[in-house]
Amino acid sequence: MDTVLITLASVVGTVAAIVVWRRLFPSPMPAWFDPINTWYRNRAFPPPVALQQFSVASGQRVLELGPAGGYLTAAAAEMVGPAGMLIALDIQRPLLRRLRARLAARSPPLVQGDALALPFRDAAFDVVILAGVLGELLDRLRALGEIRRVLVPEGTLAVAEEFLLDPDYMRLPAVLRLANQAGFEPRERFTSWFQYTQRFCRPAA
């Protein structure tokens, strides 16, 4: 019994230490964690469900920030179809290379870049997706300002956060506060016991 308690305490302590470290020093998700993350998301938050909550539709111009292993990427590219456009941006070149190899001919345009200085013109996208990414950004308010800039008026920012297996998880009140500071208006929300999706709108004026 003592061994079990010691083991459990060690695991809890390790997880807590990782969470504290990630809070103090935000950084992109390590590449080694991507297979675990992709496996979990495909089962807990399947791409068709996610894209419906994100309000992704045919013909839209969509920016996916932090695609990592491409859990959403192929499904989103198929959803927007030939009349639309999906661009996936990540700061980590090795992850983009892995994603291109995995998707092959189905790969959308992949861009290495920083969410703090998006390499796109103003009002270039109808939807921007942030799935489990916001907590990894060094300057979240600046990133949200950049997202607002590249969204069309009345465009949608979709933020999804999952409590399980994510040391960078951001609680909904913090996300709402940041989005409000960046000039977004909250729209539809979808919640479960372990996950939420919050849509925001860039106001027309």
Backbone torsions as a table, in degrees:
resi	resn	phi	psi	omega
1	MET	NA	-42.7	-180.0
2	ASP	-62.3	-38.2	179.9
3	THR	-64.1	-42.0	178.8
4	VAL	-62.2	-45.0	-179.6
5	LEU	-64.5	-39.8	179.0
6	ILE	-65.1	-42.7	179.2
7	THR	-63.1	-45.8	179.6
8	LEU	-61.9	-43.4	179.1
9	ALA	-63.5	-37.7	179.2
10	SER	-65.1	-43.2	179.5
11	VAL	-63.6	-48.4	179.8
12	VAL	-60.4	-43.4	179.5
13	GLY	-63.3	-39.5	178.9
14	THR	-65.5	-46.0	179.1
15	VAL	-61.1	-44.8	179.6
16	ALA	-60.9	-41.1	179.7
17	ALA	-64.6	-40.3	178.5
18	ILE	-63.1	-44.6	-179.9
19	VAL	-60.8	-46.6	-179.8
20	VAL	-61.7	-44.0	179.9
21	TRP	-61.0	-45.1	-179.3
22	ARG	-66.6	-31.5	177.1
23	ARG	-68.7	-40.2	-177.9
24	LEU	-75.5	-33.6	-175.7
25	PHE	-132.6	77.5	179.6
26	PRO	-59.4	143.9	179.1
27	SER	-161.6	162.0	178.5
28	PRO	-59.9	153.9	178.7
29	MET	-59.2	131.2	178.2
30	PRO	-60.0	142.5	-177.3
31	ALA	-60.8	-32.8	-177.3
32	TRP	-67.0	-22.0	-178.3
33	PHE	-84.5	-12.8	-173.6
34	ASP	-58.3	-46.7	179.8
35	PRO	-58.1	-39.3	178.6
36	ILE	-65.5	-46.0	-178.7
37	ASN	-61.7	-44.5	-179.2
38	THR	-65.1	-44.7	179.1
39	TRP	-58.5	-45.9	-177.7
40	TYR	-66.2	-45.9	-176.6
41	ARG	-66.0	-37.8	179.4
42	ASN	-60.5	-27.5	-179.1
43	ARG	-95.1	-38.5	-175.6
44	ALA	-85.6	-29.6	-174.6
45	PHE	-144.2	69.9	-172.3
46	PRO	-55.2	145.8	-178.0
47	PRO	-51.3	-42.6	179.0
48	PRO	-59.6	-39.0	177.7
49	VAL	-67.5	-45.8	-178.9
50	ALA	-60.1	-46.2	-176.7
51	LEU	-67.0	-33.1	175.6
52	GLN	-65.2	-43.7	178.7
53	GLN	-67.7	-30.3	-179.8
54	PHE	-80.1	-7.6	179.3
55	SER	67.1	36.0	176.5
56	VAL	-86.2	131.2	-176.0
57	ALA	-140.9	168.1	-179.7
58	SER	-58.9	138.8	175.4
59	GLY	85.6	-4.0	-178.0
60	GLN	-82.1	158.4	170.7
61	ARG	-100.9	114.7	-170.5
62	VAL	-122.6	136.7	174.6
63	LEU	-113.6	122.5	175.6
64	GLU	-104.8	117.1	179.7
65	LEU	-96.4	127.6	179.3
66	GLY	71.2	55.7	-177.6
67	PRO	-70.2	-20.1	-178.2
68	ALA	50.7	-119.3	-177.1
69	GLY	-79.8	1.3	176.3
70	GLY	84.1	30.6	179.1
71	TYR	-54.2	-36.9	-179.9
72	LEU	-103.8	-18.6	-163.2
73	THR	-60.4	-51.5	-177.4
74	ALA	-63.1	-42.4	-179.6
75	ALA	-66.0	-38.3	179.0
76	ALA	-67.7	-40.5	178.5
77	ALA	-62.6	-40.1	178.1
78	GLU	-67.9	-36.9	-178.2
79	MET	-65.4	-45.0	-177.8
80	VAL	-71.9	-26.7	174.1
81	GLY	70.9	-177.8	-177.1
82	PRO	-66.2	-21.9	179.2
83	ALA	-81.2	-14.9	-179.8
84	GLY	-108.7	-165.3	-178.2
85	MET	-152.9	132.4	171.9
86	LEU	-119.8	131.7	171.9
87	ILE	-122.1	132.7	177.6
88	ALA	-110.3	125.2	-178.1
89	LEU	-118.4	132.6	176.7
90	ASP	-143.3	149.4	-179.9
91	ILE	-81.5	-17.2	-175.2
92	GLN	-99.3	109.7	-178.6
93	ARG	-61.0	-41.8	-179.8
94	PRO	-58.2	-37.5	178.0
95	LEU	-66.8	-38.1	178.1
96	LEU	-66.3	-40.3	177.1
97	ARG	-61.7	-43.6	178.7
98	ARG	-63.7	-39.2	179.8
99	LEU	-66.1	-42.5	178.9
100	ARG	-62.8	-42.2	179.3
101	ALA	-64.5	-37.7	-178.4
102	ARG	-70.4	-42.2	-175.8
103	LEU	-86.1	-24.4	178.5
104	ALA	52.1	-121.8	-175.4
105	ALA	-66.1	-19.3	-179.0
106	ARG	-85.4	-1.4	-174.8
107	SER	-69.4	129.2	172.5
108	PRO	-79.0	177.8	173.3
109	PRO	-58.2	130.0	179.2
110	LEU	-113.7	132.1	-175.2
111	VAL	-126.2	129.0	170.6
112	GLN	-86.0	123.1	-177.9
113	GLY	-169.8	175.4	-175.6
114	ASP	-111.9	131.5	178.3
115	ALA	-63.6	-16.4	179.5
116	LEU	-81.1	-11.5	178.2
117	ALA	-150.9	74.5	-174.1
118	LEU	-65.6	131.1	-176.1
119	PRO	-85.8	50.9	-178.0
120	PHE	-134.5	154.7	178.9
121	ARG	-72.6	165.9	177.6
122	ASP	-61.7	145.7	174.3
123	ALA	53.8	43.0	-177.4
124	ALA	-89.1	-16.9	-171.4
125	PHE	-131.4	150.9	174.7
126	ASP	-88.9	-32.1	-177.1
127	VAL	-139.7	138.1	170.3
128	VAL	-121.9	132.5	-177.3
129	ILE	-108.5	128.8	172.4
130	LEU	-125.0	91.9	-177.6
131	ALA	-103.9	101.5	179.2
132	GLY	67.1	30.2	-173.1
133	VAL	-116.8	-31.7	-170.8
134	LEU	-54.6	-41.7	-178.0
135	GLY	-67.6	-14.7	-179.7
136	GLU	-87.0	-10.8	-172.1
137	LEU	-83.1	140.0	-177.0
138	LEU	-68.5	-37.4	-179.6
139	ASP	-132.1	90.7	-171.8
140	ARG	-66.8	-39.6	-179.1
141	LEU	-65.6	-41.1	177.6
142	ARG	-63.7	-41.8	178.7
143	ALA	-62.4	-42.6	178.2
144	LEU	-64.8	-34.0	175.2
145	GLY	-64.1	-39.5	176.8
146	GLU	-66.2	-40.5	178.2
147	ILE	-63.0	-42.2	178.2
148	ARG	-60.7	-39.4	-179.5
149	ARG	-62.8	-41.1	-174.7
150	VAL	-86.1	-6.2	176.8
151	LEU	-86.1	145.3	172.2
152	VAL	-70.4	155.9	170.7
153	PRO	-54.4	135.4	-174.0
154	GLU	71.2	9.8	176.5
155	GLY	-71.4	163.7	-173.6
156	THR	-110.3	129.7	165.6
157	LEU	-103.9	123.9	178.9
158	ALA	-111.2	119.7	179.5
159	VAL	-113.2	123.4	177.1
160	ALA	-120.4	135.5	178.0
161	GLU	-135.3	138.1	-179.2
162	GLU	-121.6	126.6	-176.0
163	PHE	-66.8	-41.5	-175.4
164	LEU	-75.9	140.7	173.9
165	LEU	60.4	21.4	-179.8
166	ASP	-131.2	100.2	178.8
167	PRO	-68.4	-13.3	179.9
168	ASP	-99.4	13.3	-178.3
169	TYR	-52.6	134.4	176.6
170	MET	-113.5	126.7	179.6
171	ARG	-68.0	148.6	-176.0
172	LEU	-56.7	-44.0	-180.0
173	PRO	-57.7	-37.7	179.6
174	ALA	-67.7	-39.7	179.1
175	VAL	-66.0	-43.8	178.8
176	LEU	-60.9	-41.2	-179.6
177	ARG	-64.9	-45.5	179.7
178	LEU	-63.5	-45.1	-179.1
179	ALA	-62.9	-38.2	177.8
180	ASN	-64.1	-41.9	178.1
181	GLN	-62.6	-32.7	-178.1
182	ALA	-84.0	-3.1	175.8
183	GLY	94.5	19.0	177.1
184	PHE	-94.7	154.9	173.6
185	GLU	-111.2	133.9	179.5
186	PRO	-70.8	144.8	177.2
187	ARG	-127.1	-135.2	-174.5
188	GLU	-64.5	149.8	178.2
189	ARG	-133.8	141.0	178.0
190	PHE	-128.2	129.6	-175.2
191	THR	-133.8	151.8	168.3
192	SER	-139.2	-177.2	-176.3
193	TRP	-69.3	-19.1	-176.1
194	PHE	-122.2	-3.9	-171.6
195	GLN	-152.4	152.6	170.2
196	TYR	-142.4	152.9	169.7
197	THR	-124.5	128.1	177.7
198	GLN	-120.9	123.3	173.1
199	ARG	-91.1	144.3	173.3
200	PHE	-127.1	158.8	178.7
201	CYS	-123.5	137.3	168.2
202	ARG	-80.2	117.0	-177.5
203	PRO	-59.2	149.8	179.9
204	ALA	-66.6	-32.8	-178.3
205	ALA	-117.4	NA	NA
